[in-house]
Amino acid sequence: MADLPATSPRTAVVWEVLSAVLAEQSAQPDAGLHVVDAGGGTGGFAVPLAEAGHRVTVVDPSPDSLASLQRRADERGVADRVTGVQGDLDGLGALVPDGTADLVLCHSVLEVVDDPAAALAAAARALRLGGRLSLLAAGRDGAVLARAVAGHPDEAAHVLTDPRGRWGDADGTARRWTAHDLTALVEQAGLQVEQVHGVRVVADLVPAATLDLEPGVRAALLALERALSDRPPFRDLATQLHVLAVRPR
């Protein structure tokens, strides 16, 4: 099987967690697993997973995104291992049989669903016993720091008290969570939390020009992201929070 990508400071932590999970769950290394990518869009995660030998079902409400997914899968020679299904996380039960997925990805989707608790419950039902959920969602505490650093202390303060963790009406993110609240939501769905990581702890605070112009900065930033990702309080100040959870046997 091909290796999964893990070189971008903004995604490396997630890929490294997934690589370990997939290696652990693959009883037959060449057989691959059934992965459901809820809200997987154009295949940023699905196609590399298929290239690594896994079967991926992408559930997404956008027909345009699914068309782009199909083109990308065709171009990379993995169309036979990628299936696109139009729908959303709320209706996952009608699209994916219960108890059939080894891994469900729910990345940057929980922010926009109507009922996050119901959506996570649907994801949990899709998992087989012992299957894993990879949940990536926007972090509330990280937004406080980001707005303050951007010179908007009033908006930073608003995040602290807003019921959805938003900094104002112009905020493009519909919901955010603290690590505590996100793990509680996962446990409410009947899953057992195994790991919590911060994603983009500092990567979003470093100017892009610095990454492009300063030799060695990108590699150093990647190393720092890895080092901070599971260390409170840095973990909790990340732009996104990644929760890995298992459906108990």
C-alpha positions in Angstrom: 0.0 0.0 0.0 1.1 3.6 -0.6 2.1 5.9 2.2 -0.4 8.6 3.3 0.6 12.3 3.0 1.9 13.8 6.2 4.1 16.8 5.2 1.9 19.9 5.4 1.9 21.7 8.8 -1.8 22.2 8.5 -2.8 18.5 8.0 0.2 16.4 9.1 -1.2 15.6 12.6 -4.5 14.2 11.2 -2.7 12.1 8.6 -0.3 10.7 11.2 -3.2 9.7 13.5 -5.1 8.1 10.5 -2.0 6.2 9.4 -1.6 4.6 12.8 -5.3 3.7 13.0 -5.4 2.2 9.5 -2.2 0.2 10.2 -3.7 -1.2 13.4 -7.1 -2.0 12.0 -5.8 -3.7 8.8 -5.7 -7.4 9.8 -4.7 -8.2 6.2 -2.5 -5.3 5.0 -3.3 -5.8 1.3 -7.1 -6.1 1.8 -7.8 -2.5 2.8 -10.6 -1.1 5.0 -14.0 0.4 4.3 -13.8 4.2 5.0 -16.8 6.5 4.9 -15.8 10.2 4.4 -18.9 12.3 5.4 -18.7 15.6 3.7 -15.5 14.5 1.8 -16.0 16.9 -1.0 -13.5 16.7 -3.9 -11.5 13.9 -2.3 -8.7 15.6 -0.4 -8.7 12.7 2.1 -10.6 10.0 0.1 -8.2 9.8 -2.9 -5.0 9.3 -0.9 -6.8 6.7 1.2 -7.8 4.9 -1.9 -4.3 5.1 -3.2 -3.2 3.4 0.0 -5.5 0.5 -0.8 -8.7 1.3 1.1 -12.3 1.4 -0.2 -13.8 4.9 0.4 -17.4 6.0 0.2 -17.7 9.8 0.0 -21.0 11.2 1.2 -21.4 14.9 0.2 -24.4 17.1 -0.6 -22.7 18.9 -3.5 -23.0 17.2 -7.0 -20.2 19.5 -8.2 -17.9 18.3 -5.5 -18.7 14.7 -6.3 -18.0 15.3 -10.0 -14.6 16.7 -9.1 -14.0 13.8 -6.8 -14.7 11.4 -9.7 -12.3 13.2 -12.0 -9.6 13.2 -9.3 -10.1 9.5 -8.7 -10.0 8.8 -12.4 -6.8 10.8 -12.9 -5.1 9.0 -10.0 -6.2 5.5 -11.1 -8.4 4.7 -8.1 -11.9 5.2 -9.4 -12.6 1.5 -8.6 -12.0 2.2 -4.9 -13.9 5.5 -4.5 -17.7 5.8 -4.5 -19.4 9.1 -4.4 -22.9 9.3 -2.9 -25.0 12.5 -2.7 -26.3 13.2 0.8 -25.2 14.6 4.1 -24.1 13.5 7.6 -27.6 13.9 9.0 -29.0 11.3 6.6 -26.0 8.9 6.7 -28.1 6.0 8.0 -30.0 5.9 4.7 -26.9 5.9 2.6 -24.4 3.6 4.5 -25.6 0.4 6.2 -25.2 0.4 10.0 -22.1 -1.3 11.3 -20.2 -1.6 8.0 -17.5 1.1 8.2 -14.1 0.5 9.7 -13.4 4.3 9.8 -15.7 7.3 9.5 -14.2 10.7 8.7 -16.2 13.7 9.8 -13.9 16.6 8.9 -15.1 20.2 9.0 -18.7 19.0 8.8 -20.1 19.2 12.3 -20.0 23.0 12.1 -22.7 23.2 9.4 -25.1 20.3 10.2 -28.5 21.2 11.7 -28.1 18.9 14.7 -24.5 18.0 15.7 -25.5 15.4 18.3 -27.8 13.6 15.8 -25.1 13.7 13.1 -22.6 12.1 15.4 -25.0 9.5 16.4 -25.5 8.6 12.7 -21.7 8.4 12.3 -21.5 6.1 15.3 -24.1 3.8 13.9 -22.3 3.4 10.6 -19.2 2.1 12.4 -18.6 -1.6 13.1 -17.8 -2.6 16.6 -14.2 -1.5 17.1 -14.4 0.9 14.2 -13.0 4.5 14.6 -14.4 8.0 14.1 -12.0 10.7 13.0 -13.6 14.0 13.9 -12.2 17.4 12.9 -14.0 20.5 14.1 -13.4 24.2 14.7 -11.9 25.1 18.1 -13.4 27.9 20.2 -10.3 28.8 22.2 -8.2 29.0 19.1 -10.7 31.6 17.6 -10.2 33.7 20.8 -6.5 33.9 20.2 -6.7 34.4 16.5 -9.1 37.4 16.7 -7.0 38.9 19.5 -3.8 38.5 17.5 -5.6 40.0 14.4 -6.3 43.2 16.4 -9.9 42.5 17.3 -10.1 42.1 21.1 -13.8 42.8 21.1 -14.5 39.9 18.7 -12.2 37.7 20.7 -14.2 38.4 23.9 -17.4 37.7 22.0 -16.3 34.2 21.1 -16.1 33.4 24.8 -19.8 34.0 25.5 -21.4 33.3 22.1 -23.5 30.1 22.3 -21.9 28.8 19.1 -18.5 30.2 19.6 -18.7 32.8 16.9 -17.0 36.2 16.9 -19.8 38.1 15.1 -22.4 38.2 12.3 -19.7 38.2 9.7 -18.0 35.1 11.0 -17.8 32.4 8.3 -17.8 29.5 10.8 -21.2 28.5 12.1 -20.0 26.7 15.3 -17.0 26.1 17.4 -16.2 23.9 20.4 -13.8 23.6 23.3 -12.0 20.3 23.6 -14.1 19.5 26.6 -17.4 20.1 24.9 -16.4 18.3 21.7 -15.3 15.2 23.5 -18.5 15.2 25.6 -20.5 15.3 22.3 -18.6 12.4 21.0 -19.2 10.4 24.2 -22.9 11.2 24.1 -23.0 9.4 20.7 -21.9 6.2 22.4 -18.2 6.4 21.4 -15.1 6.2 23.5 -12.6 9.0 23.0 -9.0 7.7 22.5 -7.1 10.8 21.4 -7.5 14.5 21.2 -5.1 16.6 19.1 -4.9 20.3 18.2 -4.5 20.9 14.4 -3.0 24.2 13.2 -1.9 25.2 16.7 0.4 27.8 15.3 0.5 27.2 11.6 -2.3 29.8 10.9 -0.3 32.5 12.9 2.8 32.2 10.7 2.7 34.5 7.6 2.7 32.5 4.3 5.5 34.7 3.0 7.7 33.5 5.9 7.1 29.8 5.0 8.0 30.5 1.3 11.1 32.7 1.9 12.8 31.6 5.0 14.9 28.4 4.5 14.0 25.6 7.0 10.9 27.3 8.4 8.4 24.9 6.9 10.1 21.9 8.4 10.6 23.6 11.7 6.9 24.6 11.8 5.9 21.0 11.0 8.0 19.7 13.9 6.5 22.3 16.2 2.9 21.4 15.2 3.6 17.8 16.0 5.2 18.7 19.4 2.3 21.0 20.4 -0.6 19.0 19.1 -1.2 16.9 22.2 0.1 19.2 24.9 -2.4 21.3 26.8 -2.8 24.3 26.9 -1.3 24.6 23.3 -3.6 21.8 22.0 -6.7 23.6 23.0 -5.6 26.9 21.3 -5.6 25.2 17.8 -7.7 26.4 15.0 -9.2 22.9 14.8 -9.5 20.0 17.2 -9.1 16.4 16.1 -10.8 13.7 18.1 -10.2 10.0 17.5 -12.9 7.8 19.0 -13.8 4.1 18.9 -17.2 2.3 18.9 -16.8 -0.1 21.9 -17.0 -3.8 21.3 
